[in-house]
């Protein structure tokens, strides 16, 4: 299960890298492929709803029963997730407007995209550095199996769906380099 969580983090980091490349295009004064940005944002929103929310709920419930001091971490991750989701929803709305040829200040959009990328990377780092070690310490193999069984489909299945649903995004994702992350 921890291996799957780390793989999911690596895949999310690759998606964020694709958005980072589009941000660099914006920062250079050029227009990125906003349809591709739309696909990435839609995918991340779906992934967060289908995977991140259930993971946090299940981990929080199980950890708080075993490690009462983990409740503060769970609460902080939930607050950070909510703020992250709100940022992404605002970006999604702005992308909709851009795709409908509405006038959106590109410098503001670029700043919002950059802030979102920084926040999402910080969230992943907090999970990796704080949540994963607790799971590793307090969950045995049976606990991890129950956690895995309670989770919706993982990133591997999501990536297969991504390849079918968004071939252009999948090509970009496949071309993105492996993220440099440290794992505990």
N, C-alpha and C positions, 0 to 999 in steps of 0.2 A: 504494500500500500504506500509506504513512504517513497519507494522507487517510482510508483505511478504519480504521486504528488510532485516529485522533483521533475519528472518528465513533463507533467502538465505545466509547471512553472517555466521550463525551458521553452515549451511551445508558445506560451503566452509572451515570453520575452521576445521570441521571434516575431510574433504579431506586432508587438510594440516597436520592434526594429523597423518593420515595414512602415508603420505610421511615422517613425522618426525620419525615415527617408523622405516621406511626403512632406514632413515639416521642413526639412532642409530645402526642398524644392520651393516651398512657400517663402522661406527666409531669403532665398536667392531672388525673389521677385517673380518667380514663374508660377504658372498654374499647374498644380498636380492633377492627377487623375482622380477627381472627386468621386466618381462612381466606385473606384477601387477603395477609396477612403470609406465610403458608405458601406461597402461589403465588410471591411475590417471592423468597423464600429458595430454593425449589426451582429457579426459573428461574436465579438467580445461581449456584447449585451446578452445574447442568447447563452453564451458559455457561463457568464456570471450568474444568470438566473437558474440555469440547469445544473451547474456544478458548484460554484462558489458558495451560494446561499445554503444549499443542503450540507456541504462540507462543514461550514462554520457552525451550523445548527447542531449537527451530530457531534462534532469535536467539542463544542462548548458544553453540551449536555454531559458527555462522557468524562471530559476533563474536570468539570466542576464537581462531579461526584467523587473523583479521586484526589484532585488537587484543588482545594478551595481557593488558594491564592491565584489560580489561573483565571478566576472570574474577571479580574481587572483586565488581563490581556484579552480575554474573549470580548469584553465590553468595548475595549479600545479598537480591536480589529473590526467589530461590527460597526462602530461609528465611522472608522476610516473607510470601510466598504460603502457605507451609505453615502458619504461625501464623494467618493470615487464614482459611484453609480450616478449621482446627480451631475457631476462634471461631464460624464460620458453622455448622459441624456441631453444636456445643453449642446454639446458638440453635435449630437445626432440631429437635433432640431436645426442647428445652423447649417449642417450639411444639406438637410432637406431644402432649406431656403436657397442655398447656393445652387443646388441642382434645378431649382425652379427659376433660376436666373434673377433672384432677388438680390438687392444690393446689401452685402454684408462686408464690413470693413475687414479686409484680409489680415491686417496687422493684429487686430483683436482676435480673429479666429486663430492665427498662428500662435499668439500668446496663450490662448485658452488650450490649444492642442499641446503646446509645450508643458503647461502646468499639469494637464491631465497625465502626460507621459511621465513626468517626474513623480506625481502622486501614485500612479499605478506601480511604478518601479519600487517606490518606497514601501508600498503595501506588500508586494511580493517579497521584498527583503525582510520585512517584519515577520511575515509568516515563516520564511525560511530560517531566520535567526531565533525566533521566539517560540512559534507554535510547533514546528517540526521537532525540535529537541524535546519538548514536553511529550509529544506523541511517542517519540522514540524511547523515552525514559519510562513512561507510565503505561504504555500499551504493549501487551505481549502479542505473540503471533495470532492467538485466537481473537483477541480484541481487534487487531488489524484486519483480520479476515471478516469479522462482523461489520467493521467500518466499511470495508470494500464492498461487502454485499448490500449494505444500506445505501450506497452511492448510486446516482444515476450513471449512465454510460460515461466512460472516461474519454480522455483526450484522443486516444487512438481512433475510436469510433467517430468522434467529432471531426477529426481530420479527414477521415474517409468521406464523411458527409460534405465537408468543405470542398474536397476535390471535385465532387460531383456538382455541388450547388454553385460554387464560385471558382471556375477553372482559372481565371486570371489571378485571383487572390492566391489560390493554391500555388500557382507558378511563382508569384512573388515570395510567398512564404518558403517555398522550397529553395529559392535562390538566396534567402536571407542566411547570413552566417549563424553558426551556433553561438548563442549568447555566452559571454564569459561570466559565469556565476560561481560563487563558492557555496558548497553545501556542507552543512555540519556533519 
